[in-house]
Amino acid sequence: MTMSNDDIYTPQRQRTGRPSSGRAKAQGPVIDQEGREIPDEGLRGQFEGFRIDFGHSSANPFGNLTREQRLARLEALSKLLDVAFIVPGTNIRYGIDGLIGLIPVVGDIITTAISLWLVREARALGAPWHITTRMLANVALDGVVGLVPVAGDAFDVMFRANVRNVRMLKRWLDKQPR
């Protein structure tokens, strides 16, 4: 049997004239390797008790933290990013944001992504749009100026966007009733 060009260029059509869905539909009973018929209920029953509930999973280490624990985690991360180390012989503090930022372009993208995660966590804590907008502006300024080779790294050390953002979030949270 030869195929016409129409069969090659267009999808296979069923006898009713409608295009097929591309899936083969099972017809008849399901037979196991020994030739016995497996009833439909037997196929479904094997996996009925198998369920994954990601909402209450212990796989998420940050899922069940209190508000104070989340804020402490954000504060620790912002200090690590911005003020973790001291330049010997001076009083100038810098963090891994300044160190990773020394890698051209990629370092600034990485530190900006971490800073955006801080903003996301602030939003998850209930920060309103005006606080998150200011936080995003700090992150954007830090990220854009950080792209400039030497001056951007000096700006990263002096501006400390993450510490500013966490301080702003803490001030807002202190005004809120618990």
N, C-alpha and C positions, 0 to 999 in steps of 0.2 A: 504494500500500500504506500503510495507516495503522498507527500504533503504538499498542499498548495502554498504559494507565497503568503496568502492571507493567514494561514494557520501559523506560519513562522512569525509574522510581525504582530499579530494580535493575540490576546490571551485565548486560551481554550474556552470554548462555549459548551454549555450543557445542552441537552436536547431541547430544553424549553426555550432556548435562545438567549437566556440571561448569562452574563459572564460568571465564571466560577470564582469562588473565593480563594482558590489556590491551595486550600487544605483538603486533604483526603478525609472523607467521612467514613468512620468505621461502620461496617455493616455486618450483622450477624453476631453470634456469641464470641466471647473471648475464650481462647483455648490455651491451657498451660502446656508445658513441655511434654507431659505424659499423655496429652490428648484429651484431658478432662475439661469440661466446660466450667468456667469461673463465673458465678452469678455476679450481677452488678453490685449488690449489697456487699459482697465480700471484698470488692475492690475499694469501696469507700471506707469500710470499717477499719482498715489497717491504719489509717492516718487520722482518725477522728480525734484522738487525744493529743495530737501533736500540734501545739499552738505556741507562737512566740508573742509575748506581750512586751513591746519595747517601752511602753509608758511607765512600767514599774520594774524595769530591768535593773539588775545590779551591775550590768555591763557599763553603765554610765557613771563614772566616778564623781561627777559634779551634779548629778540629778537631785540629790536630797540635801543640798547644803542650805543652811539658814541664811538669812539676809546679812547677818554680821560676818559669817564665814565667807560669803561671796565678796563682800566689801573688803575683808582682810586679804583675800586672794588677789583682788584687783590692785590694792595698795602695794602689796609685795611685788607684783609684776611690774607696776609702774616704777617703783624704786629700783628694781633690777634693770629696767630699760633705761632709766635716766640718771640715777645718782648712786649707783652701787659702788663705784671706785673713786679714789682720790688721786689726782696727779701728785706724785711725791714732791715735797718741798713747797707745795702751793695749797690753796684752799679750794681749788677747782675740782668739782665732782663731775663724773661722767658715768655713763652706763653702757650696756651692750648695744643700745641704739646707736651710739657714737662709734662703737667698734665695728658692728656689722655694716654700718653706713659707709665705712671705708671701701667696701667692695662696690665698685661702680655699678649703678643702676639696680642690680639684683639685690644688693644689701638694703637699699632704700625701699624697694618693693616689699621685701620681707618684713622690715620694721614697720612699714605702713600697714601691712596686713595684720600684724600683731596689735597695732594701735586701733585698727578698725574692730578687732575682736573685743578690745576693751570697751569701745563705744557700744557694741552689740550687747555686751553684758550689762552695761548701764541701762540700756533700753529694756532688757529683761528684768532689771530691778525696778522698773516703773518710771524711769526718768522721762519727763515730758519732752515735747518736740523742741522747745527753745533751748533746753540744756543739751540735748543730743545734737542740735544744729551747731551750737557753739563748739561742742566737742569735735564734730566733724570738720569744722573750720580750722581748729587747731591742728588736727591730723593732716588736713590738706596742705596747710601752710608748711608744716614740718616736712611733709613728703615732697612737695614741689621745690622748696628751697634746699632740701637735702640732696637733690639731684645735682646741684652745682658742686663741682669737684672738691675744692678745699674749703671755700667759704660755707658751703652747705653743711659740712661736717662740724665746723665751728659753731654754726647756728644750731645744729642738733644738740650740741653739748650745752649751749646757753639757754635755749628756749624751753626745753623740758616739757613737751606737749603732754606726755602721759601723766606726769605729776600734776600738771595744771588741770587736766581732765578729771582725775580722781578727786582732787581737792574740790573742784566745782560740784561733782556728784555728791561728795560727803556733805558739803554745805546745804545742798538741796535736800538730802535725806534727813539732815538734822532738823530741818524745819517741818518735816512731815510727821504726823501722828503715827504711832506704831500700831 
